[in-house]
Amino acid sequence: MTAPHPRHRRALAIPAGLAVAASLAFLPGTPAAAAPAAEAAPSTAADATSLSYVVNVAPGHRPSTTVRRAIAKAGGTIVTSYDRIGVIVVHSANPDFAKSVRKVRGVQSAGATRTAPLPSAATTDTGAPQVLDGAELAAAKAASAKAGGQDPLESLQWDLPAIKADKAHEKSLGSKKVTVAVIDTGVDDTHPDIAPNFDRGASVNCVAGKPDTTDGAWRPSAAESPHGTHVAGEIAAAKNGVGMTGVAPGVKVAGIKVSNPDGFFYTEAVVCGFMWAAEHGVDVTNNSYYTDPWYFNCKDDPDQKALVEAVTRASRYAEKKGAVNVAAAGNENYDLASDEITDPSSPNDTTPGDRTVDPSKCLDIPTQLPGVVTVAATGAKGLKSSFSNYGRGVIDIAAPGGDSTAYQTPEPPATSGLILGTLPGGKWGYMAGTSMASPHVAGVAALIKSTHPHASPATVKALLYAEADATACTDPYDIDGDGKVDAVCEGPKNRNGFYGWGMADALDAVTW
């Protein structure tokens, strides 16, 4: 099944006051707003005609003299080199740069990370989250006060009991020794719900493809996307009598900013993000994005092959160093296990065009990479969200990501079928998407790591799947009630295309 999808990003942004109407716009077959942007790397005049490239060589040592000379001869400038995984980031204005260096002895693959010159010329379709107003805040605080022992906005968080996080918090909030890195658009660490748990040492700006450790470089500006801040709050908003509560409110959260001003998550930034996480003691990474400009990267294309190889090396290295990598499945209601999918939006940084791809050979990265935990979204009734991608053997686990309130209405006192999260500037608001499902699983993984501090990433993932609540296929799946099947689920109760091993379970995470 195919459907138009946002230019980029996994988040569905909800304009203020239009929660139901706007969420309907994100259903399959209708356009959705893209999440906005993040800070750019400084550029030079030469960048106006340059592209960025990754050149992949044998890992373990610095690029050979032969490779470095060939890069220079082809008109390339090395930005940085990740020697441990053999990935070199290069800028060049030579349109034949990749073709030239692929012929060089020692170069295993090379490709452009974008199709638009530096900086990207694309514009951003900006959507704002639905921000809680004063009356909503007051009503939520009153409801939570009646419940007792809750943060003021917890009564609006139907997603916490959906994964038994409220019960888990009675036993454990998670360990301060565990850090979850939000590889995203930046995190506002000054937010009162995030500040108590923020890990500054594990935070960085990777937009340029190399680390910028300037203090606060990981933050979004006022004009930039709230996406990463929302995700961070879902994971680890402190249980401190302020605002909302995260899935793992006792763990640390870090911000690794990888999205540029036009809202693109390019390969060199993503590689940098994984490598930074690997070298800074991160236990879990959350990846609610796909790597631009190709929604699916086909290995029979030399450029796209190089991008898959670079991100694969980086994500595997992060796991080797102890991180569990969690990623959103995507919002297009695609069957990622189908024989073919029509991709109408690649490359999304210049002029996209329809192409038919085999998703077993053309990969959404990092979502479909080996070892990555792939997360589908559910709504307030526990059904697959109308927009969530799916696919037997692709989806590993499911978690709340929200859905149209008209399709899946939560139990009172919650009023919205979307997911509450933190927003920059000390605010809170609703968003929806597999972007919101992935951090729930990242939070549960952090609780497992807190309970089993010496567990390897493989063990954490095994426990994550074993502890999940098996969920049978929804059959027939007619989420909008129009009499037509909207998606087909395949597989048994404990391993199917909609819910994978089942719904993430935070209570089991702290008791097993």
C-alpha positions in Angstrom: 0.0 0.0 0.0 1.3 3.5 -0.8 0.4 6.9 0.3 1.7 10.5 0.0 3.9 11.4 3.0 5.6 14.4 4.4 8.7 15.8 2.7 10.7 14.4 5.6 10.3 13.6 9.3 8.5 11.1 11.3 6.5 13.6 13.4 3.0 14.7 12.7 2.6 18.3 13.9 -0.8 19.5 15.1 -1.7 23.2 14.7 -3.1 24.8 17.8 -6.8 24.4 18.2 -7.1 22.0 15.3 -6.3 18.7 17.0 -9.0 16.5 15.3 -9.2 18.3 12.0 -5.4 18.5 11.6 -4.9 14.9 12.6 -7.3 13.8 9.9 -4.9 15.4 7.4 -2.2 12.9 8.4 -4.2 9.8 7.5 -3.2 7.6 4.6 -3.8 9.2 1.2 -3.6 12.8 2.4 -0.7 15.2 2.8 0.9 15.8 6.2 2.9 18.6 7.6 6.6 18.1 8.0 8.4 18.8 11.2 10.6 21.9 10.8 14.3 22.4 11.0 17.4 22.5 13.1 20.6 24.6 13.1 23.1 24.5 10.2 26.8 24.1 10.1 28.7 27.2 9.1 29.2 27.3 5.3 31.6 29.0 3.0 31.2 30.7 -0.3 32.4 27.5 -2.0 29.6 25.5 -0.4 27.1 27.2 -2.8 28.2 24.8 -5.6 29.3 21.9 -3.4 27.8 18.6 -2.4 28.6 16.6 0.7 29.9 13.0 0.2 30.8 10.0 2.3 33.7 7.9 1.2 33.9 4.4 2.8 37.3 2.7 3.3 38.6 -0.1 5.4 37.9 0.7 9.1 40.5 0.8 11.9 43.1 3.3 10.7 43.3 6.8 9.1 42.7 7.1 5.3 45.7 6.0 3.3 47.9 8.5 1.5 46.6 7.1 -1.8 42.9 7.8 -0.8 43.7 11.3 0.6 45.5 12.3 -2.6 42.8 10.9 -4.8 40.1 12.9 -2.8 42.1 16.1 -3.3 42.8 15.4 -6.9 39.1 14.9 -7.5 38.4 18.3 -6.0 37.4 17.1 -2.5 38.1 18.6 0.9 38.0 16.2 3.9 35.7 17.6 6.6 36.3 14.8 9.1 37.1 11.1 9.2 35.6 8.5 11.4 38.6 6.1 11.3 37.1 3.4 13.6 34.4 2.7 11.0 36.2 3.9 7.9 33.8 6.7 6.9 35.3 9.9 5.5 33.1 13.1 5.1 34.1 15.2 2.1 32.8 18.3 0.4 33.4 18.8 -3.3 32.0 21.0 -6.1 33.1 18.4 -8.7 30.0 16.7 -10.0 32.1 13.6 -10.9 33.8 13.4 -7.5 32.1 10.1 -6.4 32.6 8.5 -9.8 36.3 9.4 -9.7 37.1 8.2 -6.2 35.2 4.9 -6.5 37.9 3.8 -8.9 40.7 4.4 -6.3 42.3 1.4 -4.6 41.1 1.3 -1.0 37.8 3.0 -1.6 35.0 0.5 -1.0 32.1 2.9 -1.8 31.4 6.6 -2.2 28.3 8.7 -2.7 26.7 12.1 -2.4 24.6 12.5 0.7 22.3 15.0 -0.9 21.2 16.2 -4.4 21.1 20.0 -3.6 24.2 22.1 -3.2 25.3 23.2 0.3 23.4 24.6 2.0 20.1 22.9 0.9 17.8 25.1 -1.1 14.7 23.4 0.1 12.0 25.1 2.1 10.3 23.8 5.2 6.6 22.9 5.6 6.2 24.0 9.2 3.5 22.8 11.5 3.1 23.7 15.2 2.2 21.3 17.9 -1.1 21.8 19.8 0.1 23.8 22.8 -1.8 23.4 26.0 -3.5 26.6 27.1 -4.2 27.9 30.6 -7.6 26.4 30.9 -6.4 22.9 29.8 -3.4 23.1 32.2 -5.7 24.0 35.1 -8.1 21.2 34.3 -5.3 18.6 34.0 -3.7 19.7 37.2 -7.1 19.3 39.0 -7.6 15.8 37.6 -4.1 14.7 38.6 -4.5 16.2 42.1 -7.5 14.0 42.6 -5.5 10.9 41.4 -2.8 11.7 43.9 1.0 11.1 43.4 0.9 12.3 39.8 2.6 15.1 38.1 0.2 17.9 37.2 -0.4 16.8 33.5 -0.2 13.1 34.0 -3.9 12.7 33.7 -3.7 13.6 30.1 -1.1 10.9 29.4 -3.2 7.9 28.4 0.0 6.5 26.8 1.6 5.8 30.2 -1.0 3.2 31.4 -1.1 1.8 27.9 2.4 0.4 28.5 2.0 0.1 32.3 4.5 2.9 32.9 2.3 4.3 35.7 2.6 1.0 37.6 6.3 0.7 36.8 7.0 4.0 38.4 5.7 2.6 41.7 8.7 0.3 41.6 11.4 2.2 39.8 11.8 5.5 37.9 15.0 4.3 36.3 18.7 4.9 37.0 20.6 8.1 36.7 23.5 5.9 35.4 21.5 5.3 32.2 21.5 7.8 29.4 19.2 7.9 26.4 20.4 10.1 23.5 17.8 11.8 21.3 19.3 12.0 17.9 17.0 14.6 16.4 16.4 18.3 15.9 17.8 19.4 19.2 16.7 19.4 22.8 15.8 22.4 25.0 17.6 21.4 28.2 16.4 24.5 30.0 12.8 23.1 30.1 11.8 22.5 33.8 10.8 18.9 33.0 14.0 18.1 31.2 16.7 20.1 33.1 16.8 17.7 36.1 17.7 14.8 33.9 19.8 16.3 31.2 23.2 14.9 30.3 25.3 17.8 29.0 28.4 15.7 28.5 26.6 13.4 26.1 25.0 16.2 24.1 26.4 17.8 20.9 25.6 19.4 17.6 26.4 17.1 14.7 24.8 19.0 11.8 28.0 19.6 10.0 29.0 16.0 10.1 31.5 16.6 12.9 30.9 17.4 16.6 30.3 21.0 17.7 30.7 21.0 21.5 29.9 24.6 22.0 27.7 25.0 25.1 24.1 24.8 24.1 24.8 23.9 20.5 22.4 21.0 20.9 19.4 23.3 21.5 16.9 24.4 18.9 16.4 28.1 18.3 13.0 29.7 18.8 12.4 29.3 15.1 13.4 25.7 14.9 11.6 22.4 15.4 10.2 21.3 18.8 10.4 17.7 17.7 13.5 16.6 19.6 12.4 18.4 22.8 9.0 16.6 22.6 10.7 13.3 22.2 13.1 14.0 25.1 10.2 14.7 27.4 8.3 11.5 26.4 11.4 9.6 27.4 12.6 11.2 30.6 10.5 14.2 31.7 11.2 14.3 35.5 8.7 13.2 38.1 9.2 16.4 40.0 5.8 17.9 40.6 6.0 19.9 37.3 4.2 19.2 34.1 4.2 15.7 32.7 6.0 12.4 33.4 8.3 10.5 31.1 8.4 6.8 30.5 11.7 6.6 32.4 11.7 9.7 34.6 14.7 8.7 36.5 17.2 8.2 33.7 19.3 10.8 31.9 18.6 12.2 28.5 21.0 13.8 26.0 20.4 15.9 22.9 22.4 15.1 19.7 21.3 17.6 17.1 21.5 16.3 13.5 18.8 18.2 11.5 19.8 21.2 9.4 17.9 24.5 9.0 15.8 23.1 6.1 14.8 20.1 8.3 17.0 17.5 6.6 18.8 14.7 8.4 21.8 14.0 6.1 24.0 11.0 6.3 27.1 12.7 7.6 25.2 14.2 10.5 23.6 10.9 11.3 26.9 9.1 11.3 28.3 11.8 13.6 25.4 11.3 15.9 25.8 7.6 16.3 29.6 7.9 16.7 29.2 10.6 19.4 26.7 8.4 21.2 29.1 5.4 20.9 32.0 7.3 22.4 30.1 9.0 25.3 28.6 6.2 27.2 25.0 6.3 25.8 22.9 3.3 26.6 20.0 3.9 24.2 19.6 6.1 21.1 16.2 7.2 19.8 15.9 7.8 16.1 12.6 9.4 15.0 13.6 10.3 11.5 14.8 8.9 8.2 18.1 9.8 6.6 17.5 12.3 3.7 17.2 12.8 0.8 16.1 9.2 -0.1 13.2 7.7 1.8 14.4 4.3 0.6 18.1 3.8 -0.3 18.7 1.3 -3.0 21.9 -0.7 -3.0 22.0 -0.9 -6.8 22.6 2.8 -6.9 26.2 3.6 -6.1 25.4 6.8 -4.2 22.6 5.3 -2.1 24.7 2.2 -1.5 27.4 4.3 0.1 24.9 6.0 2.4 23.5 2.7 3.6 27.0 1.5 4.3 28.1 4.6 6.2 25.0 4.6 8.5 25.2 0.9 9.0 28.8 1.1 10.1 28.0 3.9 12.5 24.9 2.3 14.1 26.7 -1.1 14.4 29.6 0.7 16.1 27.2 2.4 18.6 25.7 -1.0 19.4 29.1 -2.6 19.8 30.0 0.2 22.3 26.8 -0.6 24.3 23.9 1.3 22.8 20.5 -0.1 21.9 19.3 1.8 18.8 15.6 2.4 18.6 13.9 3.9 15.5 10.5 4.9 14.2 8.8 2.8 11.5 7.4 5.8 9.6 4.0 7.4 9.0 2.9 6.4 5.5 0.9 3.3 6.2 3.4 1.4 4.0 3.7 -2.4 4.2 7.5 -2.6 4.6 7.3 -6.3 3.9 5.6 -6.0 0.6 7.3 -6.8 -2.8 7.1 -3.2 -3.9 6.3 0.3 -2.8 5.8 3.5 -4.8 8.0 6.2 -3.3 6.7 9.6 -4.6 9.1 11.9 -2.7 12.7 11.0 -3.3 15.0 12.8 -3.5 13.2 15.3 -1.2 15.9 18.0 -1.3 15.5 18.8 -5.1 12.8 17.4 -7.4 11.2 14.2 -6.3 9.6 11.7 -8.7 7.6 8.5 -8.4 9.8 5.4 -8.3 8.9 1.8 -7.5 11.2 0.1 -4.9 11.6 -3.3 -3.2 11.8 -2.4 0.5 13.8 -5.6 1.1 16.5 -4.2 -1.1 15.9 -0.4 -0.8 16.2 0.5 2.9 14.7 3.2 5.1 17.7 4.1 7.2 18.3 3.7 10.1 14.9 2.1 10.6 15.6 -1.0 8.5 19.2 -1.5 9.4 20.3 -4.8 11.1 20.1 -4.6 14.9 17.9 -1.5 15.0 14.6 -1.9 17.0 11.8 -0.8 14.6 8.7 0.6 16.3 5.2 0.9 15.0 2.6 3.3 16.5 -0.7 2.6 18.3 -3.5 4.8 19.3 -5.6 5.2 22.5 -7.6 2.1 21.8 -4.5 0.0 21.3 -4.9 -0.4 17.5 -2.3 0.3 14.9 -2.3 4.1 14.3 -3.9 4.9 11.0 -0.7 6.3 9.6 1.9 3.8 11.0 4.0 1.7 8.7 3.9 -2.0 9.3 5.2 -5.3 7.9 5.7 -8.8 9.2 9.4 -9.4 10.0 10.1 -5.6 9.9 8.2 -4.3 12.9 9.8 -5.4 16.1 7.5 -3.9 18.7 4.6 -1.4 19.1 4.0 1.6 21.4 1.7 4.6 21.7 2.2 7.1 19.0 -1.2 8.6 18.9 -4.0 8.8 16.3 -6.9 10.9 15.3 -9.0 11.4 18.4 -12.1 10.6 16.2 -10.6 7.2 15.3 -9.2 6.2 18.8 -10.6 8.2 21.7 -8.9 7.9 25.1 -10.7 7.3 28.3 -11.4 10.5 30.4 -9.9 12.6 31.8 -7.6 12.5 28.8 -9.1 14.5 26.0 -6.8 14.0 23.0 -5.8 10.9 21.1 -2.4 12.4 20.5 0.8 12.2 22.6 1.6 14.9 25.2 5.2 16.0 25.3 7.5 18.9 26.4 8.0 21.9 24.1 10.8 24.5 24.0 10.3 27.5 26.3 8.8 25.6 29.2 5.6 24.5 27.4 3.8 21.3 26.8 1.7 20.1 23.8 0.5 17.3 21.6 2.1 15.6 18.6 1.5 12.3 16.9 3.5 9.9 14.7 5.8 6.9 15.0 8.1 9.6 16.1 6.2 9.5 19.4 6.0 5.7 19.5 9.8 5.2 19.3 10.7 7.2 22.5 8.2 5.1 24.5 10.2 2.0 23.5 13.5 3.9 24.1 12.2 4.7 27.6 11.3 1.0 28.3 14.7 -0.1 27.1 16.2 2.4 29.5 14.2 0.9 32.3 15.4 -2.5 31.4 19.0 -1.3 31.4 18.4 0.3 34.8 17.1 -3.0 36.1 19.9 -5.0 34.5 22.9 -2.6 34.5 25.3 -5.1 33.0 23.1 -6.3 30.2 24.5 -6.1 26.7 22.4 -4.5 23.9 21.5 -7.9 22.7 20.2 -8.9 26.1 18.2 -5.6 26.5 16.6 -6.2 23.1 15.8 -9.8 24.0 14.1 -8.7 27.2 12.3 -5.9 25.4 10.7 -8.4 23.1 10.1 -11.2 25.6 8.4 -8.7 28.0 6.2 -7.2 25.3 2.5 -8.0 25.6 1.6 -10.1 22.6 -1.1 -8.4 20.5 -3.1 -10.2 17.9 -3.6 -8.8 14.4 -6.5 -6.4 14.0 -8.5 -8.1 11.3 -10.2 -6.6 9.5 -8.4 -3.3 10.0 -10.9 -0.5 9.0 -9.7 2.3 11.2 -11.9 5.0 9.7 -15.1 2.8 9.6 -15.8 3.4 6.0 -16.2 -0.3 5.2 -12.9 -0.6 3.4 -9.8 -2.4 4.7 -7.0 0.1 5.3 -4.2 -2.3 5.9 -3.7 -6.1 6.1 -1.9 -7.6 9.2 -0.1 -10.9 8.8 1.4 -13.3 11.4 0.6 -14.8 14.8 -0.3 -13.0 18.0 3.3 -12.9 19.2 5.0 -11.8 16.0 3.0 -10.0 13.4 3.2 -7.2 10.9 1.2 -4.6 13.0 2.6 -5.0 16.5 5.7 -7.2 16.1 6.4 -9.0 19.4 3.6 -6.9 21.0 3.0 -3.8 23.0 6.0 -2.5 25.0 5.7 -3.3 28.7 7.3 -0.9 31.2 6.2 -2.8 34.3 7.9 -6.0 33.2 10.9 -3.9 32.5 11.4 -3.1 36.2 10.3 -6.5 37.6 11.8 -9.2 35.4 
